[in-house]
Structure formats: structure tokens, C-alpha cells
């Protein structure tokens, strides 16, 4: 039999371990602002932690052909994959910085997307470019083809997020977050933060140079309008733009002003995803905000974690969220 003192010590250890587990579990709840939220996500929606232990996760994309989620760990210069059958594994390293000289900060990949050819397209912070992985999705290798790294002879800052139009055009944001000294880095070559388009023929076009910190980017259904998040504490706005016949951006205006929310909770707009009905899922202050296509706040997947981006499963029944060093999976209720 265990001695009384040994039994007491064991019980105390188990109590402390259990308490530590409780502390480390992220707090997540569904906060309803508008009754329309019920058609998108239930108040009792199941939220799971499916992976953890990363430094800063970003840029998730669901790959339907492989039934896997890919996401970036920007500080570790890696892309990981997650599948329901096998869990998490390293997928690609290096993912965003391929030079020999050591460097820090957000040097790895960020936004990820799958193009019309079934290839992985990557926002590479460290190499300051948009690149495509020159290898099959089921046999990844750190071999890259540059799609864009300069505009009018000047190097890009650090491509952050991207969205691919059905015709193959790539739209991407280029804030300074991947530069080691940010906007004040002496290696920064442009006096603005841009939003660009890469056409099918490889032509790079500057679409906007007026946003202070362009970040998340996504098309509304029909691809007639585009949403861009501005990750600036002084201008925490989501902007909407119409597209003209050439795919350029016109008629810019504020889709949602996050100033009040930002004052309460210290986080600004980040990544964006839009579902088939035009509902916007936007990581920002206090979790992932959900807006109607008209810009009405419907609710929030509220969490004490810093959320950076999200991605839908192929059937839109699941939302994956990159949040600090966690990956969350949330059940949705799509139409």
C-alpha cells in the first residue's frame, strides 16, 4: 500500500497537472450579436484544438484533393499539414526564406493558396516574393518558381496574403511585417504598402498604394468585389472594392469600421475568408468576427487567443482557425 505521505504527494501532483491543463486550454465561445448568426454557426458549435505547439501560425488553406490542411509557422520557416487520419506533420521546410545568411523575425511563409493547376502558391516573407512550389502536392520539395518579387525594379516588402481569381490572376497584399525592422527597415525599397495583381502572363500591376497595412484579402462570390483587411491600430478597417472589366480595383469604401472593437480588445484586422453566401469570417479583436455580405456584424467566435487567419473545408461545414500557437476546428451550419 502507498504510504499516506506518498499518496498525498501523488494526489497533489495530479491536482497541479490537471490545473495546469485547464490553464493552458484556450477559451472559445460563440457570441451572437444578430439572430442571423444561427444560420451560419450554432451557439453550441463544437470547437476543438486539433494541433498546438507552434510559434506563430498563419495562412491556412484546405487542399480538397489531399483532404489536408496546410498552414505556415512563420517564425520557424515551415509549412505543416494536418489530416484527420494522421494529425500534424511537417510538410515543407524551408517555406519562405531560402538564403544562407541567418535572419530572424517573420522569415517564413505566410498566406497559402492552390492555383488552377493544383499547385501550392506561397507568400514568402523572407525571400520577399510570391512563389509556386515546383513539386506535386503529395510529394513536397522546397523548390520554388518566382511569380513576383519586384515592381518597376523595386523589391517587394514581404507578401502576406493572397487570393486567386477563377481566371488565374493572383491578388496579394504586401505589408512590411516580414522585414526584420518592419516599415523602418533600410531594405524596404518602396515608400508605400501595396496591393498587387499578377496576371496570367506574369505582368505585375500595382492596384492600391493608399492602405497603411494591407493584410487579409478575399473575393466575394461572383468575383465582382474584393475585401481587404487593414491591420493598423489607427485605421482598423475592412475595405471593399469593386472590380472593373480589367480586374482593377475601383470604388473603394469602408466595409466595416473596427475602431470600437479595437478600443476594447487589442487586435486589428488580419486574414479573411468569405463563404458561398458572402458571409465574411474575419480574425480581429477578440476572435473571428462574422459579418453579413452587407457589412453587418452577426457575431464572433470569441477567444482569448490571438487569431490570425482561417480557412474553410471543401464543403464549408468546417472552419479552421490559426490562433497563436494553436489550430482550432469549428463546426459550421452552412446553407
Protein Blocks (a to p, Z undefined) as FASTA:
>chain_A
ZZfklmmmmmmmmmmmmmmmmmmpccdddddfbfklmmmocfklccddfbghifbdghia
cdfklopacdddfknopacdddfklopadfbdcfkbccfbdcehjlbccddcddfkopac
dddfklopaddddbdfklccfddcdfbfceehiacfbdfbdcddfkopacddddfklpmn
lmmlmkbmbfbdcdddddfkopacdfbfkbfbdcbdcddehilaccdddddfklcccddd
dddfkopaehiacfbdcklmmmmpgcddddddddfkopacdddehiacdddfkopafbdc
ddfbdcfbdcddfkopaccddehjaccddddddZZ
